[in-house]
Amino acid sequence: MRASLIQIAVNEDESVNSRRDRVSSLVRDQAGSADLVVLPELWPTGAFAYELFASEAEPLEGPTFEAMSKAARDAGVWLHAGSIPERDPDGPLYNTALVFSPDGELAAAYRKIHRFGFDKGEAVLMSAGRELVTVRLPETVAGVTTCYDLRFPELYRGLVGLGAETLIVSAGWPERRRAHWTLLAQARAVENQAFVLACGSAGTHAGVPQAGHSVVVDPWGEVLGEAGAGEEVLRVEFDPGRVGETREQFPALKDRLLGLDPPRR
Ligand SMILES: O=C(O)CCC(=O)C(=O)O
């Protein structure tokens, strides 16, 4: 499976509309060289541009949905289109990731469960999602997660329980905690014996330099590809069959005792 992680630079000197056009064309550029394209968290506004969340919030099927659906169809790719600030018809805002099939149909929508900021920012401006989301891709089942979720291993175990063999993380991770990003991406891959595709953003917005360093990790914890700090398309080819092989040869997941219902022993 060929994946392109598009590590978009999110800077304040570019309007949301211009960035949407630019990202659409970057997705289209992946035609013929990727089966799956992944984008960062909240790239229309920036993950830390809290003052834009309400003013740029969209209904689920708003302008970003329309542009990404078309871009997926034009490129003929599966597209994890990062996330948008979604305004639910009842009022609350969610940080919602969208996944499109190559015919431009919505295959999954995931409202971020763990909101970042403690008692500020996203944690107070957005509501929390409640549902774990997986999506069946041609050769693998992918679990859909967003940024701060990466710190909560129980979410990933839950996704593995739903059949996930590839774990997608779409993020706007800050440079200040870059070491955690790479370490946690590798940890989630090793403990779940799964591929991790972690796509972050580049640039600086709201005074927060982004870490970049998008990374693809295999089920043995090896880094298959890693981006630098700036805007970049990270292209990695991986064999989803490696998950089954790894889980068979080193069956640690079978030794889980806790969190299973009913307990195995
Ligand atoms: O956990 C972190 O260090 C970063 C999380 C974050 O920036 C986010 O979820 O938007």
The ligand as an SDF file (V2000), in Angstrom:
LIG
                    3D

 10  9  0  0  0  0  0  0  0  0999 V2000
   -0.2330   16.1990   23.4800 O   0  0  0  0  0  0  0  0  0  0  0  0
    0.4450   17.0750   22.9620 C   0  0  0  0  0  0  0  0  0  0  0  0
    1.5750   17.3390   23.3690 O   0  0  0  0  0  0  0  0  0  0  0  0
   -0.0720   17.8720   21.8080 C   0  0  0  0  0  0  0  0  0  0  0  0
   -1.5290   17.6910   21.6140 C   0  0  0  0  0  0  0  0  0  0  0  0
   -2.0990   18.7170   20.7000 C   0  0  0  0  0  0  0  0  0  0  0  0
   -1.4350   19.6580   20.3290 O   0  0  0  0  0  0  0  0  0  0  0  0
   -3.4670   18.5890   20.2070 C   0  0  0  0  0  0  0  0  0  0  0  0
   -4.1360   17.6040   20.4810 O   0  0  0  0  0  0  0  0  0  0  0  0
   -3.9290   19.5110   19.4890 O   0  0  0  0  0  0  0  0  0  0  0  0
  1  2  2  0
  2  3  1  0
  2  4  1  0
  4  5  1  0
  5  6  1  0
  6  7  2  0
  6  8  1  0
  8  9  2  0
  8 10  1  0
M  END
$$$$
